[in-house]
Structure formats: structure tokens, C-alpha cells
């Protein structure tokens, strides 16, 4: 099977542009062939074993299994994370949330002199990621915020295993713990609490792609229609007493409930909430303090 044959097959379930992008990713990640290699016909020189592997990959893709699960990895902020069906696939929007936190923390550390080796008033930023999944947020913040001490929680043993692997893969230290976001015990204080919790209501299923519905973990996606802020309220309530006096709470949110989010955060005692749009112009992130 050639690159042309693969992407043409994939147009059975994807539009042409996406089919070509998926096919290129398969050849690059699994067989080390870049776009230039495909143009000069190196895709016709795969070994018999590689051809068999390619056929297996094509079958899985035609069943609309996400290419990240098929390849076992996803790119996030320039780093490669291991993923499998037990965790959500990291999204580019979520990296925008990480960038916001990194940017804001950088401003604070600079103001405090923390970027100077001997002039730092506060040596560490204590960060908590609730519902870590693949660990993409926790590992990114651990890597990109100077002096970060990162803790990450999840209820899933499978997610914690995958996230731990990704911490090793990205050469950072994160303390992983099994904690239920709806039943959080008292713990030490944090400068930053961040979460991308389940926020899709059951009624939104009809508009979702099959590759998400049939393959990504429901536990990490859905909340009841009658309680869309289920996880946000529990986390905000915990954060109000766990954050340091100048600490900040960050969420990735469902744009459909942005007004409800603001009202809930006020009810839980946060005097200030800032909302940011994602790259697609949707109100996707909040910062509260």
C-alpha cells in the first residue's frame, strides 16, 4: 500500500485534507518517512513486515479509531506524549491553557526576582493538576515553569500509569496520586490549581464525531445534563481553601456554560474571574482568584 492508496482509502471516513494529514502522520511516525520521502516514492519501498503493519493500521483507521491511539502517541506543545484508550487525546486548546499559566507565572516570578538564581523570594511554585489524564498539563508545567513542584491527581489507575510514563518520557518530576475530584481530602496548599475536567453534557453526544464517542474514555468526557458544573463546583470549593492567598485557579471550560461558570465561581468565593478565548474564538478558559 502506498501513501496515495492509504489516504484515498481514508476518504471513506475523513475528508480529503484530513485523510492526507493522517496518512502523512502514519508514514512519518511509524516508518520514518517525511513528506519529501513520499514525493520521491520511498513509500513503495516498505518491507513485507512494514506493509503488513500498514494494512493493520489502515483497518483501525477505517474504523475511525483516532490516529493518536493507533500510533500510541500525540504531540502536545512540541513534546510527544504516549496515549492509549484509557486517556483523552491531548488537544491544542489545552496547550493554550498551559501557555496562559506559564505566561502568568513568568510575570509573577520575574516581579519577585525568581528568575535570578539568588534573588528569588519564593523558590517554588506549588501546582496541582486535577484529573491529569495523560499528564500533558502537569508535565508541561513541570518542564516550563522554573522551580515548579507539580502534583497531579486522577481517579483512574490506567491514567496514572500513562501519566507516570509521560513524566519519564518528558524528563520531569511530577507527584502522581489517586484522588477522586468529587471527594477531595484535605491537603497542603498550592499556588496554582488547574483542571480540565469532564464537561460535555450527554445531550451533546449527537453532535460529536464517532471517533471520539466510540474510542475516548467516557469517564473523562461526560457530565449529566442536569449538573454540567459537577466537577467545576467541587474543585472550586476545594481550591478556595487550598490555594495560597495569592493563588490562582485555572479551568478549561465548556463555552456553552460560561455564564454559569462565572456565577458559580462567585458563589464559591472567587472575587475575580478572567475568561479567555481559544484559537477558534470560543470562550474556553477561566482564571479565578
Secondary structure, DSSP 8 states (H G I E B T S, - for coil): --HHHHHHHHTTTS-HHHHHHHHHHHHHHHH---HHHHHTTGGGG--HHHHHHHHHHHHHHHTT--HHHHHTEEEETTEEEE--TTS----HHHHHHHHHHHHHHHHHHHHHTTTSTT--S---EEEEEES-TTSHHHHHHHHHSTTEEEEEEES-HHHHHHHHHHHHHTT--EEEEE--TTS------EEEEEE----EEGGGGGGS-HHHHTTS-GGGTEE-TT-TTHHHHHHHHHHHHHEEEEEEEEEE--GGGHHHHHHHHHHTT-S-EEEEE-TTS-EEEEEE-
